[in-house]
Amino acid sequence: MPTGPSGRPALVLLAAVAALAGCGDAGSAGGGDEAEAEGVGIVRAGSTAQFANCRDWRGGTEEERYATIEDIRGQLTPQSSESAESDLSDEAAYEVFQHTCANEFADDLRLYKLYARAQAFAPLTANP
Protein backbone atom coordinates (compact mmCIF):
# COMPACT_ATOMS: atom_id res chain seq x y z
CA MET A 1 0.00 0.00 0.00
CA PRO A 2 1.37 3.45 -0.85
CA THR A 3 2.67 5.42 2.11
CA GLY A 4 3.36 8.78 0.44
CA PRO A 5 1.09 11.83 0.49
CA SER A 6 -1.19 10.31 -2.16
CA GLY A 7 -1.63 7.15 -0.03
CA ARG A 8 -2.97 8.99 3.04
CA PRO A 9 -6.58 9.26 1.80
CA ALA A 10 -6.57 5.52 1.16
CA LEU A 11 -5.36 4.84 4.72
CA VAL A 12 -7.99 7.18 6.18
CA LEU A 13 -10.68 5.48 4.11
CA LEU A 14 -9.46 2.04 5.19
CA ALA A 15 -9.50 3.11 8.86
CA ALA A 16 -13.02 4.52 8.50
CA VAL A 17 -14.29 1.31 6.90
CA ALA A 18 -12.69 -0.78 9.66
CA ALA A 19 -14.26 1.43 12.34
CA LEU A 20 -17.69 1.21 10.73
CA ALA A 21 -17.46 -2.56 10.52
CA GLY A 22 -17.24 -2.67 14.32
CA CYS A 23 -20.34 -0.51 14.73
CA GLY A 24 -23.82 -1.88 14.84
CA ASP A 25 -26.58 -3.06 17.09
CA ALA A 26 -25.21 -4.60 20.27
CA GLY A 27 -28.23 -6.89 20.43
CA SER A 28 -27.45 -8.39 17.04
CA ALA A 29 -24.15 -9.71 18.34
CA GLY A 30 -26.03 -11.81 20.88
CA GLY A 31 -24.53 -10.07 23.90
CA GLY A 32 -26.95 -7.17 24.39
CA ASP A 33 -30.21 -7.03 26.27
CA GLU A 34 -33.45 -7.18 24.36
CA ALA A 35 -35.39 -3.94 24.12
CA GLU A 36 -38.14 -3.53 26.67
CA ALA A 37 -41.67 -3.83 25.40
CA GLU A 38 -43.46 -0.54 24.88
CA GLY A 39 -46.97 -0.06 26.15
CA VAL A 40 -50.08 -0.03 24.00
CA GLY A 41 -51.49 3.17 22.51
CA ILE A 42 -50.15 6.53 21.43
CA VAL A 43 -46.75 7.46 22.85
CA ARG A 44 -46.34 11.01 24.11
CA ALA A 45 -43.27 12.16 26.03
CA GLY A 46 -42.07 8.55 26.28
CA SER A 47 -45.29 7.29 27.88
CA THR A 48 -48.46 5.60 26.70
CA ALA A 49 -50.25 6.10 30.03
CA GLN A 50 -52.30 9.16 29.08
CA PHE A 51 -53.83 7.91 25.83
CA ALA A 52 -53.99 4.10 26.10
CA ASN A 53 -57.57 2.86 25.84
CA CYS A 54 -59.41 -0.47 25.72
CA ARG A 55 -59.14 -0.69 21.93
CA ASP A 56 -55.34 -0.42 22.24
CA TRP A 57 -55.39 -2.97 25.09
CA ARG A 58 -57.15 -5.59 23.00
CA GLY A 59 -54.67 -5.06 20.16
CA GLY A 60 -51.58 -5.42 22.35
CA THR A 61 -49.47 -8.43 23.22
CA GLU A 62 -49.16 -9.67 26.79
CA GLU A 63 -45.73 -8.01 27.08
CA GLU A 64 -47.09 -4.69 25.80
CA ARG A 65 -50.02 -4.92 28.19
CA TYR A 66 -47.80 -5.45 31.24
CA ALA A 67 -45.55 -2.60 30.02
CA THR A 68 -48.67 -0.40 29.88
CA ILE A 69 -49.60 -1.33 33.46
CA GLU A 70 -46.08 -0.49 34.63
CA ASP A 71 -46.18 2.81 32.75
CA ILE A 72 -49.56 3.78 34.20
CA ARG A 73 -48.51 2.83 37.73
CA GLY A 74 -45.38 4.97 37.34
CA GLN A 75 -47.40 7.95 36.14
CA LEU A 76 -49.99 7.69 38.92
CA THR A 77 -47.53 7.23 41.78
CA PRO A 78 -47.00 10.57 43.55
CA GLN A 79 -43.52 11.98 43.19
CA SER A 80 -43.40 12.40 46.96
CA SER A 81 -43.91 8.67 47.49
CA GLU A 82 -40.94 6.80 48.89
CA SER A 83 -41.69 3.78 46.73
CA ALA A 84 -43.52 2.99 43.53
CA GLU A 85 -45.54 0.30 45.30
CA SER A 86 -49.24 0.07 44.65
CA ASP A 87 -51.97 -1.79 46.48
CA LEU A 88 -53.10 -2.99 43.04
CA SER A 89 -50.87 -5.79 41.77
CA ASP A 90 -49.98 -6.04 38.10
CA GLU A 91 -51.99 -9.24 37.86
CA ALA A 92 -55.06 -7.61 39.41
CA ALA A 93 -54.76 -4.62 37.05
CA TYR A 94 -54.42 -7.01 34.12
CA GLU A 95 -57.63 -8.77 35.18
CA VAL A 96 -59.49 -5.45 35.54
CA PHE A 97 -58.41 -4.36 32.06
CA GLN A 98 -59.18 -7.76 30.52
CA HIS A 99 -62.66 -7.84 32.04
CA THR A 100 -63.55 -4.22 31.27
CA CYS A 101 -62.03 -4.10 27.79
CA ALA A 102 -63.66 -7.35 26.66
CA ASN A 103 -66.70 -5.35 25.55
CA GLU A 104 -66.56 -3.32 22.34
CA PHE A 105 -68.56 -0.49 23.92
CA ALA A 106 -65.54 0.11 26.15
CA ASP A 107 -63.24 0.91 23.19
CA ASP A 108 -62.63 4.53 24.22
CA LEU A 109 -62.25 4.03 27.97
CA ARG A 110 -58.87 5.31 29.14
CA LEU A 111 -56.86 2.68 30.98
CA TYR A 112 -55.34 5.12 33.47
CA LYS A 113 -58.81 6.06 34.71
CA LEU A 114 -59.73 2.39 35.16
CA TYR A 115 -56.44 1.80 36.95
CA ALA A 116 -56.90 4.78 39.30
CA ARG A 117 -60.33 3.59 40.36
CA ALA A 118 -59.24 -0.02 40.81
CA GLN A 119 -56.18 1.14 42.77
CA ALA A 120 -58.39 3.21 45.09
CA PHE A 121 -60.42 0.14 46.03
CA ALA A 122 -57.52 -2.32 46.13
CA PRO A 123 -56.86 -1.92 49.90
CA LEU A 124 -60.51 -2.74 50.59
CA THR A 125 -60.52 -5.89 48.48
CA ALA A 126 -57.12 -7.27 49.54
CA ASN A 127 -57.20 -10.53 51.44
CA PRO A 128 -55.69 -10.18 54.94
TATACOR-V351495 format. One record per helix or strand of 2 or more residues. SS is the DSSP state (hx for helix, st for strand). FROM is the first residue (numbers start at 1). LEN is the number of residues. If there is no record, write none. Layout:
# TATACOR-V351495
ss,from,len
SS,FROM,LEN
SS,FROM,LEN
This chain:
# TATACOR-V351495
ss,from,len
hx,5,18
hx,26,4
hx,54,6
hx,62,15
hx,90,12
hx,104,3
hx,111,15
